[in-house]
Amino acid sequence: MRDSASDVAEIRNAVHLCIDMQNIFAPGGLWATPWMERVLPTIATIVSRHPIRTIFTRFITPQDPEDRPGQWQRYFQRWQQATRRQLAPAALELVPALNKFVPPAAVIDKPAYSAFSNPALASLLIEKKVGTVVISGAETDVCVLSTVLSAVDLGFRIVIVEDALCSSSDVGHDALMTMYRTRFHGQVDLVTAEELEEFWRE
């Protein structure tokens, strides 16, 4: 718990945006993120408390490298085995522990790192009059980072659940936690999952 509850304002008009908790990032997946198993129970608990206010994203790889623009072609030429032509379809699905919440939880597919690379997400949040985006998922220093910065640019308040993030890089994760605390005051709050339940008033 925090020394002062005033450190974080109440969370209202919020959605839980869970980033890319897919089989491809799970243990045994092509892009396995070792921390995923550790944070999955925490994320599942958040979703179970707010299923109708949860949106899952999925990073959907191209059929072929040429289906993406610019440097993405070079990226997927390196990772040909991640293209849909070679990858088992199940790899891009949500991990089973979370997929069971769909519906009522929603799913938004995206072609790039940021969840907002799919314009439908911003439209959905604006339509629902969402003011705060609660973020969990993978990876802290790639897709989560890109999503946070996009959401800040769009004017949303961001609440990052720090014990519900995973990365394949301890250094990257720690660096981003420091950056959020020191550079985004007033736009980004960091809370634990326990604190989230204390502050979230739907």
Secondary structure, DSSP 4 states (H G I P E B T S, - for coil): --S-GGGS--B-SEEEEEE--BGGGSTTSTT--TTHHHHHHHHHHHHHHSGGGEEEEEEPPPSSGGGS-THHHHHHHHTGGGSTTTS-GGGGSBPHHHHTTTTTSEEEEESSSSGGGSHHHHHHHHHTT--EEEEEEE-TTTHHHHHHHHHHHTT-EEEEEEEEEE-S-HHHHHHHHHHHHHH-TTTEEEE-HHHHHHHB--
